[in-house]
Amino acid sequence: MADSFDISFQFAEQYVRFSKPEFLQVYIYLLYYHAKNNILPDAGTIARDLGLTENNAQFILEYWGSRGELIKKDGQYSLPDGKTNNYPASQSLQNRDAERAKPGYTAKEISAVASANPQISHLFKEAEKIYQKPLTPSVFEMLYSFIDWLGLPVEVVLMLLTYAAKHDKLKAKYLTSVAMDWADKEINTYETAESYIKELEAIDSAEHQIRCILGIYDRALTQTEKKYIRRWTEELHSPAELVAIAYDRTVANTGKLSWAYMNKMLEAWADDNIRTSEDLESHDQHYRLQNPVSEKGGTNRKKSRFNNYNDTNTTDYGKLEEQILDMMLDDLT
C-alpha cells in the first residue's frame, strides 16, 4: 500500500478554481482509495463514504472521465498511466503555458464542465447576451479555452467580451489574440483588467479625437499612423489644440497632411515645454518682439551687448518649419 499520492501542478491549475468542492473531494478520495487499495471505488462506495447520493457520485465519476482524469473500460474506471506531477514544482506557470499547445474540447466535455461549474455556466449565459444570439460550438470552445488553456478567470473573460463588443470586435481571431496578450501580460484579475481597459479606452479616445482633427473618417489608420498618434499622446503628451495647430501649419507649409512634418513640429514644442495654444502664441509673440521685421522685409535680430552675438534663446518656429520642410524635401531627392 502506498503511503502517499500526488496531485499534479497541472491539475490544480486547471480545476481548483473552477470545480465544485464535492467534485474535488471525490477526486482526492479516488486518489486516496487507489493508493490504499490499488483499485478505484465504485459509485456506491463513494456515495457511502462521502455522504453523497449514488447518482451524484456516478455523475462526478463521468465528469472526471470526460476530462481525461479517469479512464472507463468495460464499465470500470481506472487512473491514466503516469498520473503524477507532470511538471516540476520549480517550473513556472508561464513556461508551462508556453510549452503547452492549445487543446481541443468536445461539446460533451464543455457541457459537463458547465454543469459542474456555475461560474462557467454563467459565462456562457452572459456571452449569449453579448452576442445577442445562441453561441455556436466554436464560440463555446473558444471561451472555455480562455479559462482552461490560458488560465483567465471567468470575470476577466467577461470583461474582455464586453470591451470587444463595445468596439464591435467579436471575431474569434481578435478575441483569441487579445486573450493571449492578456495572459502574457498577467492581466488575470478584475482589478488589472479594469485598469488595462481604462488605458485602452484612453488611447482609443485620443486616437478618435486626432482622427477628427485630421479629417480621417472613412478608413482605418495604418500602424505607422497609430505610432505617431501614440508618440504625441503618450510620450509627448501633446494636447489636442496643439495637434490641431500643428496640422494647420503642416497643410499651410506642405499643402497636405504630413505625419513626419507634424511629428517634428510637436517634438520641438514639447522640448520647449509649450503645452497650450496660449504658450505657443506667447512664444511666437516674444520671438516677433525680439526679431522685428525690417522695412526691407528681413529680420532685425536683436544684438546683445556683444556686437557679434545674435540672441538665439528663442526658437523661431517659422524658420524651424522651413528647416523641417527642407529636410523632408532633401529626403525625397
Solvent accessible surface area in square Angstrom, and as a share of the most:
residue,aa,sasa,rsa
1,M,176,0.78
2,A,57,0.44
3,D,138,0.72
4,S,78,0.51
5,F,79,0.33
6,D,70,0.36
7,I,66,0.34
8,S,13,0.08
9,F,72,0.30
10,Q,42,0.19
11,F,11,0.04
12,A,41,0.32
13,E,31,0.14
14,Q,30,0.13
15,Y,5,0.02
16,V,80,0.46
17,R,114,0.41
18,F,18,0.07
19,S,15,0.10
20,K,64,0.27
21,P,105,0.66
22,E,55,0.24
23,F,8,0.03
24,L,31,0.15
25,Q,83,0.37
26,V,0,0.00
27,Y,6,0.02
28,I,78,0.39
29,Y,27,0.10
30,L,0,0.00
31,L,10,0.05
32,Y,97,0.37
33,Y,45,0.17
34,H,55,0.25
35,A,17,0.13
36,K,96,0.41
37,N,64,0.33
38,N,118,0.60
39,I,109,0.55
40,L,24,0.12
41,P,9,0.05
42,D,88,0.45
43,A,7,0.06
44,G,27,0.26
45,T,22,0.13
46,I,0,0.00
47,A,11,0.08
48,R,172,0.63
49,D,67,0.35
50,L,39,0.19
51,G,69,0.66
52,L,38,0.19
53,T,90,0.52
54,E,104,0.47
55,N,129,0.66
56,N,54,0.28
57,A,0,0.00
58,Q,61,0.27
59,F,87,0.36
60,I,0,0.00
61,L,3,0.02
62,E,84,0.38
63,Y,8,0.03
64,W,0,0.00
65,G,23,0.23
66,S,22,0.14
67,R,27,0.10
68,G,42,0.40
69,E,11,0.05
70,L,4,0.02
71,I,85,0.43
72,K,111,0.47
73,K,148,0.63
74,D,132,0.68
75,G,50,0.48
76,Q,129,0.57
77,Y,32,0.12
78,S,55,0.35
79,L,32,0.16
80,P,24,0.15
81,D,144,0.75
82,G,58,0.56
83,K,59,0.25
84,T,70,0.41
85,N,75,0.38
86,N,75,0.39
87,Y,42,0.16
88,P,84,0.53
89,A,83,0.64
90,S,110,0.71
91,Q,41,0.18
92,S,51,0.33
93,L,86,0.43
94,Q,107,0.48
95,N,81,0.42
96,R,1,0.01
97,D,41,0.21
98,A,87,0.68
99,E,124,0.55
100,R,45,0.16
101,A,84,0.65
102,K,92,0.39
103,P,48,0.30
104,G,62,0.59
105,Y,22,0.08
106,T,78,0.46
107,A,78,0.61
108,K,156,0.66
109,E,37,0.17
110,I,10,0.05
111,S,64,0.41
112,A,18,0.14
113,V,6,0.03
114,A,19,0.15
115,S,68,0.44
116,A,1,0.01
117,N,5,0.03
118,P,86,0.54
119,Q,89,0.39
120,I,1,0.00
121,S,30,0.20
122,H,90,0.40
123,L,0,0.00
124,F,14,0.06
125,K,127,0.54
126,E,44,0.20
127,A,0,0.00
128,E,65,0.29
129,K,136,0.58
130,I,42,0.21
131,Y,34,0.13
132,Q,161,0.71
133,K,119,0.51
134,P,107,0.67
135,L,16,0.08
136,T,63,0.37
137,P,107,0.67
138,S,78,0.50
139,V,23,0.13
140,F,57,0.24
141,E,53,0.24
142,M,12,0.05
143,L,0,0.00
144,Y,7,0.03
145,S,0,0.00
146,F,1,0.00
147,I,2,0.01
148,D,12,0.06
149,W,26,0.09
150,L,24,0.12
151,G,16,0.16
152,L,1,0.01
153,P,16,0.10
154,V,9,0.05
155,E,69,0.31
156,V,0,0.00
157,V,0,0.00
158,L,32,0.16
159,M,29,0.13
160,L,2,0.01
161,L,0,0.00
162,T,80,0.46
163,Y,19,0.07
164,A,0,0.00
165,A,37,0.28
166,K,144,0.61
167,H,55,0.24
168,D,130,0.68
169,K,91,0.39
170,L,43,0.21
171,K,156,0.66
172,A,58,0.45
173,K,177,0.75
174,Y,64,0.24
175,L,0,0.00
176,T,28,0.16
177,S,66,0.43
178,V,24,0.14
179,A,0,0.00
180,M,81,0.36
181,D,52,0.27
182,W,2,0.01
183,A,29,0.22
184,D,98,0.51
185,K,107,0.45
186,E,110,0.49
187,I,10,0.05
188,N,63,0.32
189,T,56,0.33
190,Y,105,0.40
191,E,119,0.53
192,T,58,0.34
193,A,0,0.00
194,E,67,0.30
195,S,59,0.38
196,Y,41,0.16
197,I,26,0.13
198,K,133,0.56
199,E,98,0.44
200,L,39,0.19
201,E,46,0.21
202,A,65,0.50
203,I,46,0.24
204,D,48,0.25
205,S,72,0.46
206,A,25,0.19
207,E,32,0.15
208,H,117,0.52
209,Q,97,0.43
210,I,5,0.03
211,R,47,0.17
212,C,50,0.30
213,I,42,0.21
214,L,10,0.05
215,G,44,0.42
216,I,12,0.06
217,Y,152,0.58
218,D,133,0.69
219,R,101,0.37
220,A,82,0.64
221,L,12,0.06
222,T,73,0.42
223,Q,119,0.53
224,T,83,0.48
225,E,18,0.08
226,K,50,0.21
227,K,135,0.57
228,Y,49,0.19
229,I,4,0.02
230,R,97,0.35
231,R,76,0.28
232,W,0,0.00
233,T,34,0.20
234,E,79,0.35
235,E,108,0.48
236,L,16,0.08
237,H,122,0.54
238,S,13,0.08
239,P,42,0.27
240,A,31,0.24
241,E,73,0.33
242,L,3,0.01
243,V,1,0.00
244,A,39,0.30
245,I,46,0.23
246,A,0,0.00
247,Y,58,0.22
248,D,96,0.50
249,R,62,0.22
250,T,0,0.00
251,V,56,0.32
252,A,84,0.65
253,N,61,0.31
254,T,35,0.20
255,G,62,0.60
256,K,126,0.53
257,L,49,0.24
258,S,9,0.06
259,W,32,0.11
260,A,37,0.29
261,Y,0,0.00
262,M,0,0.00
263,N,21,0.11
264,K,78,0.33
265,M,0,0.00
266,L,2,0.01
267,E,47,0.21
268,A,19,0.14
269,W,1,0.00
270,A,17,0.14
271,D,122,0.63
272,D,61,0.32
273,N,107,0.55
274,I,7,0.04
275,R,90,0.33
276,T,48,0.28
277,S,32,0.21
278,E,121,0.54
279,D,55,0.29
280,L,4,0.02
281,E,92,0.41
282,S,68,0.44
283,H,36,0.16
284,D,20,0.10
285,Q,92,0.41
286,H,83,0.37
287,Y,25,0.09
288,R,129,0.47
289,L,134,0.67
290,Q,35,0.15
291,N,9,0.04
292,P,64,0.40
293,V,116,0.67
294,S,27,0.17
295,E,182,0.82
296,K,200,0.85
297,G,57,0.55
298,G,35,0.34
299,T,61,0.35
300,N,84,0.43
301,R,78,0.29
302,K,107,0.45
303,K,120,0.51
304,S,37,0.24
305,R,208,0.76
306,F,125,0.52
307,N,128,0.66
308,N,155,0.80
309,Y,101,0.38
310,N,58,0.30
311,D,36,0.19
312,T,97,0.57
313,N,133,0.68
314,T,21,0.12
315,T,48,0.28
316,D,29,0.15
317,Y,6,0.02
318,G,41,0.40
319,K,84,0.36
320,L,36,0.18
321,E,14,0.06
322,E,108,0.48
323,Q,101,0.45
324,I,3,0.01
325,L,45,0.22
326,D,81,0.42
327,M,93,0.42
328,M,39,0.17
329,L,90,0.45
330,D,97,0.50
331,D,119,0.62
332,L,145,0.72
333,T,148,0.86
